[in-house]
């Protein structure tokens, strides 16, 4: 079955609002991940909650591409602010993404380099990013386009935050986006990644995150719906 758009979120709050609006939903489980297909705002979509971390995200993206052949993959969710200008609920739309924990610098490679394809930064689909930015403004959300850094660690210290900013110039940190981006890239599938800020990615992050997750997830969901409608 071919769909127009594939949507991936890591956690229940990141996909629940989308699944609620899915018409004619059918579910199939592959590699332990449930894929829901149906119609959303007039488009055929597949929606999946992949689980937390880069491996789950990559597995989910690969299955979605091979099984449903989407014209676009969207990874929606929440992230921690690295840029000083961001506050809770703000939206960052990926210009590009990097894996901040990919490091073969000991053998002479630049940090973040993915061996074999020799890329550090994975560029998002410009058309989708433009739609996301204009839609965010139309919804009254504070939004910017920036760099998202992914890694298998919840960033909750000033030291980690400073390292990621200094090494990669990233605006947001999270745990799945670049895995989706790399998987989409090697399959030749356009992708977009959107993150709503849920915490400050520093010493306060563990307190901020549970409080602001529902607000951030709602903003991310609203923006993903706008992209589905316009793309």
Secondary structure, DSSP 4 states (H G I P E B T S, - for coil): ---SEEEEESSHHHHHHHHTT-EEEEEEEETTEEEEEEEETTEEEEEEE--SSHHHHHHHHHHHHHHH--SEEEEEEEEEE-STT--TT-EEEEEEEEETT---GGGTPPTT-BTTTTBS-EEPPHHHHHHHHHHHHHTT--EEEEEEEE-SS---SHHHHHHHHHHH--SEEESSHHHHHHHHHHHT--EEEEEEEEE-SSTTHHHHHHHHHHHHHHHHHHHHHHHHHH-
